[in-house]
């Protein structure tokens, strides 16, 4: 109920539309930075312990998927504000 009310207030003003666009951009930027840090840390860990490559790679993929899921959720919310 609260989310519907917030979506209606945001969709009725041009400031809400501009904020939604900026929010989508920030979500995409943050996801890129997060996945970059995950990849860099994984490569550093593999360089330190090459025998743990499989475990590190698996954990890296799971963490990257969680970051992507959060970013997609944020972008969908911003698009709902724009097109509602």
N, C-alpha and C positions, 0 to 999 in steps of 0.2 A: 504494500500500500504506500509506504513512504517512497519507495523507488519510483512508482508511477507518478506520484506528486512531483518529485524532483525532475523526472523526465519531462513532464508537462511544463514546468516553470522554465527549464533550460531550452526547450524547443520553441517557446514563444518569443524568445529574445535573440537578437543577433549576437549578443555577447555570449549566450549559451552555445550558439553554433560555432563561434570563433574558439571558445574554450574547448569544445569537442574536437575540433581540428587540431588544436595545439596538444590536447591530451593524447590523441592518436599518434601524433608524431613523437611525443615523449615516450609513449609505450613502446613504439618500434625502436627508438634509439636505446632505451634501457635494455630491451631484449638483446639487441646486438652487442652492447657492452657486456651484459651478463654471460652470453654464450662465448664471447671472446675471452673473458676471464676464466671460464670453465675450461676452455680448450688450452689456454696457456698453462694453467695449473696442472692439467692432466699431462701435457707434454713434459713439464718440469718433473712431475712425479715419475713418469716412465723413464726419464733420463737418470733419475736417482735409483730406481728399482726396476730394472728391465724385466725381471722375472714376474712382476705383478701386472704386466701389460694388459692381460685379459680382464682382470678385475677392475682396473682403473678405467679402461675403455667402456666397460659396461656401466659403471657408475657415472661416467661422464655423459653417456647417452641418456641415461635416466634424468640426470640433473638438467641437461639441455632441453629435454622434452617438457619438464616442469616449467622451465623459464618460458618456453614457447607457448605453453598453455596459458600461463598468466598474461602474456602479451596479447594473445589472440582474444582472451576474455576482455581485456581493457579496450582493445580496438573495436570489438563488437559493441561494447557499451557506448563508446563514442559514436559509432555509426548509428546506433539506435537513437541517440539524442539528435543527430543530424536529420535522419529520415522519419522521425516520428511526428 
